Amino acid sequence: MQRYPFVLSANLHGGELVVTYPFDMSRTYWKAQELTPTPDDGVFRWLATVYATANLAMASGERRRCHYDDFARLGNIINGANWHTLSCDKFPHASELPEEWENNRESLLLFMEQVGRGAARSGGGTQR
């Protein structure tokens, strides 16, 4: 973090309704799924949870499922490398975009507010 400082990053995509957190690459090249926690795993899980709990579609009891995974039982978050699937709908129709905005608006705002929380450094303390 000291060599490559960052504040906050997000990547929105179509498909499965879940928030993935770093890192999305398995350490073992022949494994399709492998949990890859980092020293900052708690921070990444917190950020994912902040987003997921404020997302209207994820909070809905009538939420759609793309494949067979029930992410609601996991709090709608998962380590990216511990889950892999093909998307159901990578290109939503223009008529669906207003609803997608409403579903994600509050989540995005809360997610951006987390920039003030900081991440623990190896020397202790918190970056703010």
VENCOR-V716026 format. One record per helix or strand of 3 or more residues. SS is the DSSP state (alpha for helix, beta for strand). FROM is the first residue (numbers start at 1). TO is the last residue. If there is no record, write none. Layout:
ss	from	to
SS	FROM	TO
SS	FROM	TO
//
This chain:
ss	from	to
beta	19	21
alpha	41	54
alpha	56	59
alpha	71	74
beta	77	79
alpha	80	82
alpha	94	116
//
